[in-house]
Structures are given as C-alpha cells and as structure tokens.
C-alpha cells in the first residue's frame, strides 16, 4: 500500500460530519438550520442520516429538502438514512422506497438472535441469568453487523453507525471483541467499501477498537450523530481517540 493511501486511511478529516439527524425523525431542527450550523462550524461535507423503517413515508420530502439546501451552500450534502439490522442474517428494516438514498448507515441497536430482537435491558437480564455469555453476545453482534453491511452495500454505499455501541449498553467491555472478531468486521468493511463512523454522541468505537480498525486499514469517518444543530461538527471524543 502506498504512502498516499495510508495517509488517507490514517487521517480523520474533522471538517466532515458523516451522520446528522433532522426534525424528519430523531432530530429537532430542519435541514436548513442544520446546514447553517455546519457552515458556521467550518464543515466541508455533511451526511444526513435520519432513522427510517418500513413505515417511513417522508423520504421524498427529506431528499428534496437536502437538494434545495445544496443550492445555498458550497458544502457537499449527501442524502442517507440510518437503517436497523433486525435479524441474525443481517436483514435490514428497509423503507419501502430506496430511490432517494445516496448512502445507508447501518445500525445494530438491539441484539438479533434466532429467538428475536433483544434490547439492552433484555440482554443484561439474559447475561445475569446465564442464558447468554459475553462471548455469545460479541459473536452475535459482530455476525449481524457483518451481514448487515454486506446486505446494505448491495443497494448503496454503506457506513457503520455507532459501531458495537450495544456492548456498553449491556455492561460489557469491548475487550470481549476478540482479534478474530475484529478481523472479521474489518474484512467485511474493506470488501464492501463500508466506512466506519466514529461517533461523538455515542463515544464509540473505543480508542482500542479505533486503533485496531486503523491497523486493519478500515476507513474511519467522524460522525456527530447530532440531534440538535448546535452539536454538528463539534468534536471532543473524536479528538481524544
């Protein structure tokens, strides 16, 4: 690998914010307000990644709002959406219409197991009862993540949202992610061209995982995961890792 390629991988361009929300879903502000805040923060590129699902009906209006905003800024604006992995095989909770999406941000907020989807509280209870081991949680989480990004990348460029954040929510240290699991995740990212978000809001992945993913030549991007315009492009956790 040449030096130029290495520098691209190693650098984390903090003038880019790869994941922001708006009032269409989890956020509070309009597309225009978010763009104005990003301009004031000195950003050069912004990816809108509001949460969607099978019942989402506003994607056309959402994409139109981003396209209108492009006429008022020199920033690069991208229409994306955050889509949840809902089955162990990586099946995603797709919206009905994918035509407007220029990228897909894959999220795993609940643990997909053969018996269903389990939220953090359920997983903690299963761990406490001995029904699940930490190793099984790690394997299931990475497995679903890998298959989720493989599925997503068939439809649009993929990025991985708040990577493995479920671990902290269920009380597990990310040391449970073995080198083999890191290798599997890294290989899937490289093969599919998936970029990994380093999330300011979720404080993940950890410094350890950031270092391992960098060493595995995975491309990392800054992501505020901002719900409010004032949070866009402001970095504290990212500067530390």
C-alpha positions, 0 to 999 in steps of 0.5 A, a space after each residue: 500500500 502506498 504512502 498516499 493511501 495510508 495517509 488517507 486511511 490514517 487521517 480523520 478529516 474533522 471538517 466532515 460530519 458523516 451522520 446528522 439527524 433532522 426534525 424528519 425523525 430523531 432530530 429537532 431542527 430542519 435541514 436548513 438550520 442544520 446546514 447553517 450550523 455546519 457552515 458556521 462550524 467550518 464543515 466541508 461535507 455533511 451526511 444526513 442520516 435520519 432513522 427510517 423503517 418500513 413505515 417511513 413515508 417522508 423520504 421524498 420530502 427529506 431528499 428534496 429538502 437536502 437538494 434545495 439546501 445544496 443550492 445555498 451552500 458550497 458544502 457537499 450534502 449527501 442524502 442517507 438514512 440510518 437503517 436497523 439490522 433486525 435479524 441474525 442474517 443481517 436483514 435490514 428494516 428497509 423503507 419501502 422506497 430506496 430511490 432517494 438514498 445516496 448512502 445507508 448507515 447501518 445500525 445494530 441497536 438491539 441484539 438479533 438472535 434466532 429467538 428475536 430482537 433483544 434490547 439492552 435491558 433484555 440482554 443484561 437480564 439474559 447475561 445475569 441469568 446465564 442464558 447468554 455469555 459475553 462471548 455469545 453476545 460479541 459473536 452475535 453482534 459482530 455476525 449481524 453487523 457483518 451481514 448487515 453491511 454486506 446486505 446494505 452495500 448491495 443497494 448503496 454505499 454503506 457506513 457503520 453507525 455507532 459501531 458495537 455501541 450495544 456492548 456498553 449498553 449491556 455492561 460489557 467491555 469491548 475487550 470481549 471483541 476478540 482479534 478474530 472478531 475484529 478481523 472479521 468486521 474489518 474484512 467485511 468493511 474493506 470488501 464492501 467499501 463500508 466506512 466506519 463512523 466514529 461517533 461523538 454522541 455515542 463515544 464509540 468505537 473505543 480508542 482500542 477498537 479505533 486503533 485496531 480498525 486503523 491497523 486493519 486499514 478500515 476507513 474511519 469517518 467522524 460522525 456527530 450523530 447530532 440531534 440538535 444543530 448546535 452539536 454538528 461538527 463539534 468534536 471532543 471524543 473524536 479528538 481524544 481517540 
